[in-house]
Amino acid sequence: MVTRHSVHVRRVYEAPKHGDGYRVLVDRLWPRGVSKNEANLHEWCKQAAPSAELRKWYAHDPQRFDDFRRRYRAELRHTEEARAVEHLRRLAERRNVTLLTATKDLDISGACVLAEVVSE
């Protein structure tokens, strides 16, 4: 039996919280105005982020979120992306994992979709 710990989603601009565990930036682009030191993260896993094409198409339009979720989940089945998801799953088997993003609305973010996939 595999035990999964919590997978959280937070903004990279927020200070770390108790229980965050292993902090992973999951955006393809480095967040504006944040130094690597200020980010306070363990790793940057940009391979798990939505493609530039999908990200630009989506543009965080809430009306496109359901279609974005479907398309992004399909991307996460590609070889490199699937390896990144598996890596995040292995991390979540050992400790809490916090997926970090610069996105303002976490509920309709790629990090939210990724957290669902990692938790499955």
C-alpha positions, 0 to 999 in steps of 0.5 A: 500500500502506498501512502500519499502525504498532502499535496498543497498548492500555494503562490510562490510569493507567499512565505513558507508555512509549517507543513509545506514539506518539499517545495517545488516551483511548477511554472515553466517561467521563473516568477517575476520579482522573486530571487532564487533565494527568496523563493525558498524552494527545493526544486524547479520542476518546469517539465511538469508545467503546461506547454507555452502554447497551452498556457498562452491559449488558456490565458487564465480565462475561467471560461476555458478552465475545463478545456484547459484541464483536459488538455493539460492532463493530456500533456502530462501523459507525454514522456517527459511530463509523465516522468516529472509527474512520477517524480512528484508522486514519489516525493509525495509518498515520502513527505508533504509536497507544496506545488508553487506557482506565480498564478494569482487564482490558484483554483484555476491554475495549472498547479491545481490540476497538477496537484490533482494528478499527483494525488491520484 
